Amino acid sequence: MVSEMVSVRNICCVGAGYVGGPTAAVIAYKCHHIKVTICDLNQARIDAWNSDKLPIYEPGLEEVVFDRRGKNLFFSTDIDTAINEADLIFVSVNTPTKKAGLGAGKAADLAYIEKATRRIAEVAKSSKIVVEKSTVPCRTAESMRTILEANSTEKVRFDILSNPEFLAEGTAINDLFHPDRVLIGALQTPEGIAAQRALAEVYENWVPADRVITTNLWSSELSKLAANALLAQRISSINALSAVCEATGADVDEVAYAVGRDSRIGPKFLKASVGFGGSCFQKDILNLVYLSQSLNLPEVAEYWNQVYLLNEYQKKRFVKKIISTLFNTITHKRIAVLGFAFKKDTGDTRESAAITLIKDFIQENAHVAVYDPKVEHEQMYMDLSDNLPDTRKNVEEHLTICADAYEAAKDADAVIIVTEWDEFKTLDYQRIYDNMHKPAFLFDGRLMLNAEELRKIGFKVHTIGKNELAGTA
């Protein structure tokens, strides 16, 4: 029984995506005595994990996977065997925002969570610790527990834990090696606490014990949503201030630096930009909005919804600035977009600001030339066309995917910095300027370039959060 002390020697991770893959791989890397199997129904994804080109780009991930793969780290589509062999099962499947039905546009779609839970219940022949790893709404563990208990027998018991991830894409491996905290929620029963301790001991192979935080299930689930909502709130706050800065002559970098020196506030997540993206922030804020509405807390729901609306406003404001600056039309003009991933050091494009911007440019009948060092071409087409054949044709007519920044900028009317890739800092901007239409406009949506140096070359530079009258060439 799990109420007795459990020693975890075999882990199964259901879901080989951005969370499950790196997390389980690092556990295998740090715990050679534990067999870790990452399983997924997607054969192509598992084949990629077993190949020389992993399906996810993340600094340091290849070293981790290649070091342990075939030793105590395995990737498989044989989910049933992996479940049966495991002492502990991570459920790390996708929880996208619902597109239809009750709560559409805000609530999380838990279909994959339920499917994985039912699979575990159907095939498990021995007691398991089931760990909710996906980002989920509060009380999801209760639903999982209901499904599992309805299918358990005297010989098979299930204990549910919540173990949310707090990874930042681009630094996920370092975040896993040196986490600020590991959060494990459990039912406060003897069995639940024993399961909680078993998972804690896995992490304590490399994480200091004082960084392993134990809570009840519901606190753990809400803490994940709360952390992402608060981080997104900071970004929306500085982005709102960036609009004020542009209107008044204040410099958003200087404002952020001055405010960030207050120890009560701190400097992190006070970098203005064209808007936040990624798999979590928007989804989790909208999830929190839906939760608040469901609990009949309309004022709370509206508060968090405003964080989301400000992010959308920032993207639309940036597009409007570009169009108005280019003499109120970008029809048939070539717009070079540098960056498609939602942030540097990842190939993830989910909710990327680039998607919104490029869709708006195409709607204005512009020709868009895009370059990103890590995003696959097909991913760009899928994101921009929403997998709709008619839309795909229109996207292909207006979009050129380029091999480098110089190709994208050739004969362009404007260059737009959307993703803060380090290589964009060291480009030969004189070469780019020489090959652009004049006047040559450059819009820095990431505050990463030296505007004065670019103006000396001849660029008309516009930077988020900077007053253009203070330095227009």
DRENDO-1510 file (C-alpha; in Angstrom, 1 decimal, always signed):
<recs>
REC; n; res; u; v; w
REC; 1; MET; +0.0; +0.0; +0.0 .
REC; 2; VAL; +1.2; +3.6; -0.7 .
REC; 3; SER; +0.5; +4.6; +2.9 .
REC; 4; GLU; +3.7; +2.9; +3.7 .
REC; 5; MET; +7.0; +4.5; +2.7 .
REC; 6; VAL; +7.4; +4.1; -1.1 .
REC; 7; SER; +10.7; +4.0; -2.8 .
REC; 8; VAL; +10.4; +5.2; -6.4 .
REC; 9; ARG; +12.5; +3.1; -8.8 .
REC; 10; ASN; +10.5; +3.4; -12.0 .
REC; 11; ILE; +8.8; +6.5; -13.4 .
REC; 12; CYS; +6.5; +6.8; -16.4 .
REC; 13; CYS; +5.8; +10.2; -17.9 .
REC; 14; VAL; +2.6; +10.3; -20.1 .
REC; 15; GLY; +3.2; +13.1; -22.6 .
REC; 16; ALA; +6.5; +13.9; -24.4 .
REC; 17; GLY; +6.0; +17.6; -24.9 .
REC; 18; TYR; +7.7; +20.8; -23.6 .
REC; 19; VAL; +7.1; +19.9; -20.0 .
REC; 20; GLY; +7.2; +16.1; -19.8 .
REC; 21; GLY; +10.2; +15.6; -22.0 .
REC; 22; PRO; +12.8; +17.9; -20.3 .
REC; 23; THR; +11.5; +17.3; -16.8 .
REC; 24; ALA; +11.6; +13.5; -17.0 .
REC; 25; ALA; +14.9; +13.6; -18.8 .
REC; 26; VAL; +16.5; +15.7; -16.1 .
REC; 27; ILE; +15.2; +13.2; -13.4 .
REC; 28; ALA; +16.9; +10.4; -15.3 .
REC; 29; TYR; +20.1; +12.5; -15.6 .
REC; 30; LYS; +20.1; +13.2; -11.9 .
REC; 31; CYS; +18.8; +9.8; -10.6 .
REC; 32; HIS; +20.7; +7.0; -12.4 .
REC; 33; HIS; +19.0; +4.5; -10.1 .
REC; 34; ILE; +15.6; +5.4; -11.4 .
REC; 35; LYS; +14.3; +4.1; -14.8 .
REC; 36; VAL; +12.4; +6.8; -16.6 .
REC; 37; THR; +10.2; +6.1; -19.6 .
REC; 38; ILE; +8.6; +9.0; -21.5 .
REC; 39; CYS; +5.7; +7.8; -23.5 .
REC; 40; ASP; +3.3; +9.4; -26.1 .
REC; 41; LEU; +0.9; +8.2; -28.7 .
REC; 42; ASN; +2.5; +10.3; -31.3 .
REC; 43; GLN; +4.9; +8.0; -33.1 .
REC; 44; ALA; +6.6; +10.8; -35.0 .
REC; 45; ARG; +7.4; +12.7; -31.7 .
REC; 46; ILE; +8.8; +9.6; -30.0 .
REC; 47; ASP; +10.9; +8.8; -33.1 .
REC; 48; ALA; +12.3; +12.4; -32.9 .
REC; 49; TRP; +13.1; +11.9; -29.2 .
REC; 50; ASN; +15.0; +8.8; -30.2 .
REC; 51; SER; +16.8; +10.5; -33.1 .
REC; 52; ASP; +19.8; +12.9; -33.3 .
REC; 53; LYS; +17.4; +15.9; -33.8 .
REC; 54; LEU; +15.1; +16.3; -30.8 .
REC; 55; PRO; +11.6; +17.6; -31.3 .
REC; 56; ILE; +12.2; +20.4; -28.8 .
REC; 57; TYR; +15.0; +23.0; -28.9 .
REC; 58; GLU; +16.1; +23.9; -25.4 .
REC; 59; PRO; +19.7; +24.8; -24.5 .
REC; 60; GLY; +21.3; +21.9; -22.6 .
REC; 61; LEU; +18.6; +19.4; -23.4 .
REC; 62; GLU; +20.6; +17.4; -26.0 .
REC; 63; GLU; +23.4; +16.8; -23.5 .
REC; 64; VAL; +21.0; +15.5; -20.9 .
REC; 65; VAL; +19.1; +13.3; -23.3 .
REC; 66; PHE; +22.1; +11.9; -25.2 .
REC; 67; ASP; +23.9; +11.1; -21.9 .
REC; 68; ARG; +21.1; +9.0; -20.4 .
REC; 69; ARG; +19.1; +7.7; -23.4 .
REC; 70; GLY; +19.2; +3.9; -23.6 .
REC; 71; LYS; +20.6; +3.7; -20.1 .
REC; 72; ASN; +17.9; +4.8; -17.7 .
REC; 73; LEU; +16.0; +7.1; -20.0 .
REC; 74; PHE; +13.6; +5.6; -22.7 .
REC; 75; PHE; +11.1; +7.0; -25.1 .
REC; 76; SER; +8.2; +4.8; -26.2 .
REC; 77; THR; +4.7; +4.6; -27.6 .
REC; 78; ASP; +4.0; +1.5; -25.5 .
REC; 79; ILE; +2.1; +3.5; -22.9 .
REC; 80; ASP; +0.4; +0.5; -21.2 .
REC; 81; THR; +3.7; -1.3; -20.4 .
REC; 82; ALA; +5.2; +2.0; -19.1 .
REC; 83; ILE; +2.2; +2.5; -16.9 .
REC; 84; ASN; +2.3; -1.0; -15.5 .
REC; 85; GLU; +6.0; -0.9; -14.7 .
REC; 86; ALA; +5.9; +2.5; -13.0 .
REC; 87; ASP; +5.8; +3.2; -9.3 .
REC; 88; LEU; +5.0; +6.9; -10.1 .
REC; 89; ILE; +3.3; +8.3; -13.2 .
REC; 90; PHE; +3.6; +11.9; -14.4 .
REC; 91; VAL; +0.6; +13.1; -16.4 .
REC; 92; SER; +2.0; +15.8; -18.6 .
REC; 93; VAL; -0.4; +16.2; -21.5 .
REC; 94; ASN; -1.7; +19.3; -23.2 .
REC; 95; THR; -4.4; +21.4; -21.6 .
REC; 96; PRO; -5.3; +24.0; -24.3 .
REC; 97; THR; -7.9; +26.6; -23.9 .
REC; 98; LYS; -11.3; +25.4; -25.0 .
REC; 99; LYS; -12.3; +26.6; -28.5 .
REC; 100; ALA; -16.0; +25.7; -28.2 .
REC; 101; GLY; -18.7; +24.9; -25.7 .
REC; 102; LEU; -19.0; +26.0; -22.1 .
REC; 103; GLY; -16.1; +28.3; -21.1 .
REC; 104; ALA; -14.8; +28.6; -24.7 .
REC; 105; GLY; -11.9; +31.0; -25.0 .
REC; 106; LYS; -11.1; +30.9; -21.3 .
REC; 107; ALA; -11.6; +27.5; -19.6 .
REC; 108; ALA; -8.9; +24.7; -20.0 .
REC; 109; ASP; -9.8; +21.7; -22.2 .
REC; 110; LEU; -9.2; +18.8; -19.9 .
REC; 111; ALA; -10.0; +16.1; -22.5 .
REC; 112; TYR; -6.4; +14.9; -22.7 .
REC; 113; ILE; -6.1; +14.8; -18.9 .
REC; 114; GLU; -9.2; +12.7; -18.6 .
REC; 115; LYS; -8.1; +10.4; -21.4 .
REC; 116; ALA; -4.7; +9.8; -19.8 .
REC; 117; THR; -6.3; +9.2; -16.4 .
REC; 118; ARG; -8.8; +6.7; -17.7 .
REC; 119; ARG; -5.9; +4.9; -19.5 .
REC; 120; ILE; -4.0; +4.6; -16.2 .
REC; 121; ALA; -7.1; +3.3; -14.4 .
REC; 122; GLU; -7.8; +0.7; -17.1 .
REC; 123; VAL; -4.3; -0.8; -17.4 .
REC; 124; ALA; -2.7; -0.4; -14.0 .
REC; 125; LYS; -2.3; -3.8; -12.2 .
REC; 126; SER; -0.5; -2.4; -9.1 .
REC; 127; SER; -0.8; +0.6; -6.9 .
REC; 128; LYS; +0.5; +3.9; -8.4 .
REC; 129; ILE; +1.3; +7.5; -7.4 .
REC; 130; VAL; -0.2; +9.6; -10.1 .
REC; 131; VAL; +1.3; +13.1; -10.5 .
REC; 132; GLU; -0.6; +16.0; -12.1 .
REC; 133; LYS; +2.2; +17.8; -14.0 .
REC; 134; SER; +0.2; +19.7; -16.6 .
REC; 135; THR; -1.0; +23.2; -15.8 .
REC; 136; VAL; -4.6; +22.6; -14.8 .
REC; 137; PRO; -7.5; +24.5; -13.2 .
REC; 138; CYS; -8.1; +24.1; -9.4 .
REC; 139; ARG; -9.8; +20.9; -8.3 .
REC; 140; THR; -8.7; +19.0; -11.4 .
REC; 141; ALA; -7.0; +16.4; -9.1 .
REC; 142; GLU; -10.4; +15.8; -7.6 .
REC; 143; SER; -11.7; +14.7; -11.0 .
REC; 144; MET; -8.7; +12.5; -11.6 .
REC; 145; ARG; -9.1; +10.9; -8.2 .
REC; 146; THR; -12.8; +10.2; -8.9 .
REC; 147; ILE; -12.0; +8.5; -12.1 .
REC; 148; LEU; -9.2; +6.4; -10.6 .
REC; 149; GLU; -11.1; +5.4; -7.5 .
REC; 150; ALA; -14.0; +4.3; -9.6 .
REC; 151; ASN; -11.7; +1.9; -11.3 .
REC; 152; SER; -9.5; +0.8; -8.4 .
REC; 153; THR; -9.6; -2.5; -6.5 .
REC; 154; GLU; -8.4; -3.7; -3.2 .
REC; 155; LYS; -5.1; -4.6; -4.9 .
REC; 156; VAL; -4.7; -1.4; -6.8 .
REC; 157; ARG; -4.8; +2.0; -5.1 .
REC; 158; PHE; -4.0; +5.4; -6.6 .
REC; 159; ASP; -2.7; +8.5; -4.8 .
REC; 160; ILE; -2.9; +11.8; -6.6 .
REC; 161; LEU; -0.2; +14.5; -6.3 .
REC; 162; SER; +0.0; +18.0; -7.9 .
REC; 163; ASN; +3.6; +18.9; -9.0 .
REC; 164; PRO; +3.3; +22.0; -11.3 .
REC; 165; GLU; +6.3; +23.0; -13.3 .
REC; 166; PHE; +7.8; +26.5; -13.1 .
REC; 167; LEU; +10.0; +26.4; -16.1 .
REC; 168; ALA; +10.9; +29.3; -18.4 .
REC; 169; GLU; +11.5; +28.2; -22.0 .
REC; 170; GLY; +15.0; +28.9; -23.0 .
REC; 171; THR; +16.3; +28.3; -19.5 .
REC; 172; ALA; +14.3; +25.1; -18.7 .
REC; 173; ILE; +17.2; +22.8; -18.1 .
REC; 174; ASN; +18.9; +25.3; -15.8 .
REC; 175; ASP; +15.6; +25.8; -14.1 .
REC; 176; LEU; +15.3; +22.1; -13.5 .
REC; 177; PHE; +18.9; +21.8; -12.3 .
REC; 178; HIS; +18.6; +24.8; -9.9 .
REC; 179; PRO; +14.9; +25.4; -9.2 .
REC; 180; ASP; +13.7; +28.2; -7.0 .
REC; 181; ARG; +11.3; +25.7; -5.5 .
REC; 182; VAL; +9.7; +22.4; -6.2 .
REC; 183; LEU; +6.0; +22.3; -5.2 .
REC; 184; ILE; +4.2; +19.1; -4.3 .
REC; 185; GLY; +0.6; +19.1; -3.3 .
REC; 186; ALA; -1.2; +16.1; -1.7 .
REC; 187; LEU; -4.4; +15.2; +0.1 .
REC; 188; GLN; -3.5; +15.5; +3.8 .
REC; 189; THR; -4.1; +11.9; +4.6 .
REC; 190; PRO; -1.5; +9.4; +5.7 .
REC; 191; GLU; -1.5; +7.8; +2.2 .
REC; 192; GLY; -1.3; +11.2; +0.5 .
REC; 193; ILE; +1.5; +12.4; +2.7 .
REC; 194; ALA; +3.5; +9.2; +2.1 .
REC; 195; ALA; +3.1; +9.6; -1.6 .
REC; 196; GLN; +4.2; +13.3; -1.3 .
REC; 197; ARG; +7.3; +12.2; +0.6 .
REC; 198; ALA; +8.2; +9.6; -2.0 .
REC; 199; LEU; +8.2; +12.2; -4.8 .
REC; 200; ALA; +10.0; +14.7; -2.6 .
REC; 201; GLU; +12.8; +12.1; -2.2 .
REC; 202; VAL; +13.2; +11.9; -5.9 .
REC; 203; TYR; +13.8; +15.6; -6.2 .
REC; 204; GLU; +16.0; +15.7; -3.1 .
REC; 205; ASN; +18.6; +13.7; -5.1 .
REC; 206; TRP; +19.8; +17.1; -6.3 .
REC; 207; VAL; +17.4; +19.8; -5.0 .
REC; 208; PRO; +18.1; +21.1; -1.4 .
REC; 209; ALA; +15.3; +19.9; +0.9 .
REC; 210; ASP; +14.4; +23.4; +2.0 .
REC; 211; ARG; +13.4; +24.2; -1.6 .
REC; 212; VAL; +10.9; +21.3; -1.8 .
REC; 213; ILE; +7.6; +22.8; -0.6 .
REC; 214; THR; +4.7; +20.6; +0.4 .
REC; 215; THR; +1.1; +21.8; +0.4 .
REC; 216; ASN; -2.4; +20.5; +0.0 .
REC; 217; LEU; -3.6; +19.7; -3.5 .
REC; 218; TRP; -5.6; +22.8; -4.1 .
REC; 219; SER; -3.0; +25.2; -2.9 .
REC; 220; SER; -0.5; +23.6; -5.3 .
REC; 221; GLU; -2.8; +23.8; -8.3 .
REC; 222; LEU; -3.7; +27.4; -7.6 .
REC; 223; SER; -0.1; +28.4; -7.0 .
REC; 224; LYS; +0.8; +27.6; -10.6 .
REC; 225; LEU; -2.0; +29.8; -12.0 .
REC; 226; ALA; -1.2; +32.5; -9.5 .
REC; 227; ALA; +2.6; +32.6; -10.3 .
REC; 228; ASN; +2.0; +32.9; -14.1 .
REC; 229; ALA; -0.8; +35.5; -13.6 .
REC; 230; LEU; +1.4; +37.6; -11.4 .
REC; 231; LEU; +4.3; +37.4; -13.8 .
REC; 232; ALA; +2.1; +38.3; -16.8 .
REC; 233; GLN; +0.6; +41.2; -14.7 .
REC; 234; ARG; +4.1; +42.7; -14.3 .
REC; 235; ILE; +4.7; +42.5; -18.1 .
REC; 236; SER; +1.3; +44.1; -18.9 .
REC; 237; SER; +2.0; +46.8; -16.3 .
REC; 238; ILE; +5.3; +47.8; -17.8 .
REC; 239; ASN; +3.8; +47.6; -21.3 .
REC; 240; ALA; +1.0; +49.9; -20.2 .
REC; 241; LEU; +3.6; +52.3; -18.9 .
REC; 242; SER; +5.5; +52.0; -22.2 .
REC; 243; ALA; +2.5; +53.7; -23.9 .
REC; 244; VAL; +2.7; +56.5; -21.3 .
REC; 245; CYS; +6.4; +56.8; -21.9 .
REC; 246; GLU; +6.0; +57.2; -25.6 .
REC; 247; ALA; +3.4; +59.9; -25.1 .
REC; 248; THR; +5.3; +61.9; -22.5 .
REC; 249; GLY; +9.0; +61.6; -23.4 .
REC; 250; ALA; +9.9; +59.3; -20.5 .
REC; 251; ASP; +12.1; +56.3; -21.3 .
REC; 252; VAL; +10.6; +53.0; -20.3 .
REC; 253; ASP; +14.0; +51.4; -19.7 .
REC; 254; GLU; +14.9; +54.2; -17.2 .
REC; 255; VAL; +11.5; +54.0; -15.5 .
REC; 256; ALA; +11.8; +50.2; -15.2 .
REC; 257; TYR; +15.3; +50.5; -13.8 .
REC; 258; ALA; +14.3; +53.1; -11.2 .
REC; 259; VAL; +11.2; +51.2; -10.2 .
REC; 260; GLY; +13.1; +47.9; -10.1 .
REC; 261; ARG; +15.7; +49.2; -7.6 .
REC; 262; ASP; +12.9; +49.1; -5.0 .
REC; 263; SER; +13.6; +45.9; -3.1 .
REC; 264; ARG; +9.8; +45.4; -2.7 .
REC; 265; ILE; +9.4; +45.3; -6.5 .
REC; 266; GLY; +12.6; +44.1; -8.0 .
REC; 267; PRO; +13.8; +44.3; -11.6 .
REC; 268; LYS; +12.5; +41.0; -13.1 .
REC; 269; PHE; +9.7; +40.9; -15.7 .
REC; 270; LEU; +9.8; +44.7; -16.0 .
REC; 271; LYS; +11.1; +44.6; -19.6 .
REC; 272; ALA; +8.7; +46.3; -22.0 .
REC; 273; SER; +8.1; +44.5; -25.3 .
REC; 274; VAL; +5.6; +44.0; -28.1 .
REC; 275; GLY; +3.7; +41.6; -25.8 .
REC; 276; PHE; +4.1; +38.3; -23.9 .
REC; 277; GLY; +3.5; +34.9; -25.5 .
REC; 278; GLY; +4.2; +31.3; -24.7 .
REC; 279; SER; +2.1; +28.3; -23.7 .
REC; 280; CYS; +1.2; +29.4; -20.2 .
REC; 281; PHE; +0.7; +33.1; -19.5 .
REC; 282; GLN; -2.4; +33.8; -21.7 .
REC; 283; LYS; -3.9; +30.3; -21.1 .
REC; 284; ASP; -3.4; +30.5; -17.3 .
REC; 285; ILE; -4.8; +34.1; -17.0 .
REC; 286; LEU; -7.9; +33.2; -19.0 .
REC; 287; ASN; -8.2; +30.1; -16.8 .
REC; 288; LEU; -8.1; +32.2; -13.7 .
REC; 289; VAL; -10.7; +34.6; -15.3 .
REC; 290; TYR; -13.0; +31.6; -15.9 .
REC; 291; LEU; -12.4; +30.2; -12.4 .
REC; 292; SER; -13.2; +33.6; -10.9 .
REC; 293; GLN; -16.4; +33.9; -13.0 .
REC; 294; SER; -17.4; +30.3; -12.0 .
REC; 295; LEU; -17.0; +31.2; -8.3 .
REC; 296; ASN; -19.2; +34.3; -8.8 .
REC; 297; LEU; -16.3; +36.7; -8.3 .
REC; 298; PRO; -16.9; +39.1; -11.3 .
REC; 299; GLU; -14.6; +41.9; -10.0 .
REC; 300; VAL; -11.7; +39.4; -9.6 .
REC; 301; ALA; -12.4; +38.0; -13.0 .
REC; 302; GLU; -12.4; +41.5; -14.6 .
REC; 303; TYR; -9.1; +42.4; -12.9 .
REC; 304; TRP; -7.3; +39.4; -14.4 .
REC; 305; ASN; -9.0; +39.8; -17.7 .
REC; 306; GLN; -7.5; +43.3; -17.9 .
REC; 307; VAL; -4.0; +41.8; -17.8 .
REC; 308; TYR; -4.9; +39.8; -20.9 .
REC; 309; LEU; -6.5; +42.7; -22.7 .
REC; 310; LEU; -3.5; +45.0; -22.1 .
REC; 311; ASN; -1.3; +42.4; -23.7 .
REC; 312; GLU; -3.6; +42.3; -26.8 .
REC; 313; TYR; -3.6; +46.1; -26.8 .
REC; 314; GLN; +0.2; +46.3; -26.8 .
REC; 315; LYS; +0.4; +44.1; -29.9 .
REC; 316; LYS; -2.3; +46.1; -31.8 .
REC; 317; ARG; -0.7; +49.4; -30.7 .
REC; 318; PHE; +2.6; +48.3; -32.2 .
REC; 319; VAL; +0.9; +47.4; -35.5 .
REC; 320; LYS; -0.9; +50.7; -35.6 .
REC; 321; LYS; +2.4; +52.5; -35.0 .
REC; 322; ILE; +4.1; +50.7; -37.8 .
REC; 323; ILE; +1.3; +51.4; -40.3 .
REC; 324; SER; +1.0; +55.1; -39.4 .
REC; 325; THR; +4.7; +55.5; -39.6 .
REC; 326; LEU; +4.8; +54.0; -43.0 .
REC; 327; PHE; +2.6; +56.8; -44.4 .
REC; 328; ASN; -0.6; +55.0; -43.3 .
REC; 329; THR; -0.3; +52.1; -45.7 .
REC; 330; ILE; +1.7; +48.9; -45.9 .
REC; 331; THR; -0.2; +47.6; -49.0 .
REC; 332; HIS; +2.3; +45.8; -51.3 .
REC; 333; LYS; +5.2; +46.9; -49.1 .
REC; 334; ARG; +7.8; +44.4; -47.9 .
REC; 335; ILE; +7.9; +44.0; -44.1 .
REC; 336; ALA; +10.9; +42.1; -42.7 .
REC; 337; VAL; +10.0; +40.3; -39.4 .
REC; 338; LEU; +12.9; +39.1; -37.4 .
REC; 339; GLY; +11.9; +36.4; -35.0 .
REC; 340; PHE; +8.8; +34.1; -34.9 .
REC; 341; ALA; +9.3; +32.2; -31.6 .
REC; 342; PHE; +7.6; +33.8; -28.6 .
REC; 343; LYS; +11.1; +34.3; -27.0 .
REC; 344; LYS; +14.7; +33.6; -27.7 .
REC; 345; ASP; +16.3; +30.2; -27.2 .
REC; 346; THR; +13.2; +28.2; -28.0 .
REC; 347; GLY; +11.4; +27.0; -31.1 .
REC; 348; ASP; +8.0; +27.4; -29.3 .
REC; 349; THR; +5.6; +29.7; -31.1 .
REC; 350; ARG; +2.5; +29.3; -29.0 .
REC; 351; GLU; +0.8; +32.7; -28.6 .
REC; 352; SER; +3.8; +34.4; -30.1 .
REC; 353; ALA; +3.3; +38.1; -30.8 .
REC; 354; ALA; +4.8; +37.5; -34.2 .
REC; 355; ILE; +1.6; +35.5; -35.2 .
REC; 356; THR; -0.7; +38.5; -34.4 .
REC; 357; LEU; +1.6; +41.0; -36.1 .
REC; 358; ILE; +2.1; +39.0; -39.3 .
REC; 359; LYS; -1.6; +38.2; -39.6 .
REC; 360; ASP; -2.4; +41.9; -39.3 .
REC; 361; PHE; +0.3; +42.7; -41.9 .
REC; 362; ILE; -1.2; +40.2; -44.3 .
REC; 363; GLN; -4.6; +41.5; -43.7 .
REC; 364; GLU; -3.2; +44.9; -44.8 .
REC; 365; ASN; -2.0; +43.2; -48.0 .
REC; 366; ALA; +1.7; +43.6; -47.2 .
REC; 367; HIS; +4.3; +41.1; -48.2 .
REC; 368; VAL; +6.0; +39.7; -45.2 .
REC; 369; ALA; +9.5; +38.3; -45.1 .
REC; 370; VAL; +10.2; +36.4; -41.9 .
REC; 371; TYR; +13.4; +34.9; -40.4 .
REC; 372; ASP; +13.7; +32.8; -37.2 .
REC; 373; PRO; +16.8; +30.6; -36.5 .
REC; 374; LYS; +14.8; +27.8; -34.8 .
REC; 375; VAL; +11.2; +27.7; -35.9 .
REC; 376; GLU; +10.4; +25.2; -38.6 .
REC; 377; HIS; +8.8; +26.6; -41.7 .
REC; 378; GLU; +5.8; +24.4; -41.6 .
REC; 379; GLN; +5.1; +25.6; -38.0 .
REC; 380; MET; +4.9; +29.1; -39.2 .
REC; 381; TYR; +2.5; +28.2; -42.0 .
REC; 382; MET; +0.3; +26.3; -39.5 .
REC; 383; ASP; +0.3; +29.1; -37.0 .
REC; 384; LEU; -0.6; +31.8; -39.5 .
REC; 385; SER; -3.2; +29.8; -41.3 .
REC; 386; ASP; -4.8; +28.1; -38.3 .
REC; 387; ASN; -4.6; +24.9; -40.3 .
REC; 388; LEU; -7.3; +26.2; -42.7 .
REC; 389; PRO; -6.6; +25.4; -46.4 .
REC; 390; ASP; -8.1; +28.6; -47.7 .
REC; 391; THR; -6.2; +30.7; -45.3 .
REC; 392; ARG; -3.0; +28.7; -46.0 .
REC; 393; LYS; -3.2; +29.7; -49.6 .
REC; 394; ASN; -3.5; +33.4; -48.7 .
REC; 395; VAL; -0.6; +33.1; -46.2 .
REC; 396; GLU; +1.7; +31.5; -48.8 .
REC; 397; GLU; +0.9; +34.3; -51.3 .
REC; 398; HIS; +2.0; +37.0; -48.8 .
REC; 399; LEU; +4.7; +35.2; -46.8 .
REC; 400; THR; +8.4; +34.5; -47.6 .
REC; 401; ILE; +10.4; +32.5; -45.1 .
REC; 402; CYS; +14.0; +33.5; -45.3 .
REC; 403; ALA; +17.3; +31.8; -44.6 .
REC; 404; ASP; +18.8; +34.7; -42.7 .
REC; 405; ALA; +18.0; +38.3; -41.6 .
REC; 406; TYR; +19.8; +39.8; -44.6 .
REC; 407; GLU; +17.6; +38.0; -47.0 .
REC; 408; ALA; +14.5; +39.0; -45.1 .
REC; 409; ALA; +15.6; +42.7; -45.0 .
REC; 410; LYS; +16.6; +42.9; -48.7 .
REC; 411; ASP; +14.3; +45.4; -50.5 .
REC; 412; ALA; +12.2; +45.8; -47.3 .
REC; 413; ASP; +10.5; +49.0; -46.3 .
REC; 414; ALA; +10.7; +48.2; -42.7 .
REC; 415; VAL; +12.4; +45.8; -40.3 .
REC; 416; ILE; +10.6; +44.6; -37.2 .
REC; 417; ILE; +12.4; +43.0; -34.3 .
REC; 418; VAL; +9.9; +40.7; -32.7 .
REC; 419; THR; +12.0; +38.0; -30.9 .
REC; 420; GLU; +15.1; +38.9; -28.9 .
REC; 421; TRP; +17.5; +36.4; -30.4 .
REC; 422; ASP; +21.0; +37.3; -29.5 .
REC; 423; GLU; +22.2; +37.2; -33.1 .
REC; 424; PHE; +20.0; +40.2; -33.9 .
REC; 425; LYS; +22.3; +42.4; -31.7 .
REC; 426; THR; +25.3; +41.7; -33.9 .
REC; 427; LEU; +23.9; +41.9; -37.4 .
REC; 428; ASP; +25.6; +44.2; -39.9 .
REC; 429; TYR; +23.0; +46.9; -39.9 .
REC; 430; GLN; +24.9; +49.0; -42.4 .
REC; 431; ARG; +24.5; +46.1; -44.9 .
REC; 432; ILE; +20.8; +45.8; -44.0 .
REC; 433; TYR; +20.3; +49.5; -44.4 .
REC; 434; ASP; +22.1; +49.6; -47.8 .
REC; 435; ASN; +19.8; +47.0; -49.2 .
REC; 436; MET; +16.5; +48.4; -48.0 .
REC; 437; HIS; +14.1; +50.9; -49.6 .
REC; 438; LYS; +14.5; +54.4; -48.3 .
REC; 439; PRO; +13.5; +55.8; -45.9 .
REC; 440; ALA; +14.5; +52.6; -44.1 .
REC; 441; PHE; +12.4; +52.1; -41.0 .
REC; 442; LEU; +13.3; +49.9; -38.0 .
REC; 443; PHE; +10.9; +49.0; -35.2 .
REC; 444; ASP; +12.5; +47.5; -32.1 .
REC; 445; GLY; +9.8; +45.6; -30.3 .
REC; 446; ARG; +12.2; +44.2; -27.8 .
REC; 447; LEU; +14.3; +47.2; -26.7 .
REC; 448; MET; +17.5; +45.3; -27.6 .
REC; 449; LEU; +19.2; +47.6; -30.2 .
REC; 450; ASN; +21.2; +50.8; -29.9 .
REC; 451; ALA; +18.8; +53.3; -31.5 .
REC; 452; GLU; +21.3; +56.1; -31.7 .
REC; 453; GLU; +23.9; +54.0; -33.6 .
REC; 454; LEU; +21.1; +52.9; -36.0 .
REC; 455; ARG; +20.1; +56.5; -36.6 .
REC; 456; LYS; +23.7; +57.4; -37.4 .
REC; 457; ILE; +23.5; +54.8; -40.2 .
REC; 458; GLY; +20.3; +56.4; -41.5 .
REC; 459; PHE; +17.5; +54.3; -40.1 .
REC; 460; LYS; +14.3; +55.8; -38.9 .
REC; 461; VAL; +14.1; +54.0; -35.6 .
REC; 462; HIS; +11.0; +53.5; -33.4 .
REC; 463; THR; +11.4; +51.7; -30.1 .
REC; 464; ILE; +8.7; +50.4; -27.7 .
REC; 465; GLY; +8.5; +52.8; -24.7 .
REC; 466; LYS; +10.7; +55.5; -26.2 .
REC; 467; ASN; +9.5; +58.9; -27.4 .
REC; 468; GLU; +10.3; +59.1; -31.1 .
REC; 469; LEU; +10.5; +63.0; -31.0 .
REC; 470; ALA; +13.5; +62.6; -28.6 .
REC; 471; GLY; +15.7; +61.1; -31.3 .
REC; 472; THR; +14.1; +61.0; -34.7 .
REC; 473; ALA; +16.6; +61.2; -37.5 .
</recs>
